[in-house]
Amino acid sequence: MKGILLGVVVLVLALGFVVFNSNLKEDKKSAPENPAPTKAHVLSATNSKETKLLFVPYWGQTQERIPDSFGEELVYFGIAPGSDGIDKEEPGYMGLARFEAISEGRDTLLTLRMIDQNMSFPILKDKPRQKKNN
């Protein structure tokens, strides 16, 4: 009985070895013999001027003007959408006038906070709704 069991185990191992080696040979055949080198693309910046941005969250504003040394452009974070356009009752929108006052004379960017998926997905799926002006 032990001899038959040992014979079956050896037979299974030998069969596995043959199948495994044949798969390795097939993988090697599929590789090209002389692979062509890929072209290296070097991207260069068209504008080498570095811009310093300052992130200004609606919850962290002060009444004082932001010093120029803090950033050339200011990014306001931000306003949030409502069911009928911009939500004018939320703190981000209500702080927008203060942001404009403390960033006078500098380039500014406005961030739209779309963190509520129940509100965001319907807006993103409805192109005409995205163009609605308040």
Summary of the structure (lengths in Angstrom):
residues: 134
radius of gyration: 31.9
end to end distance: 87.4
largest distance: 93.5
contacts: 260
relative contact order: 0.12
helix: 44%
strand: 16%
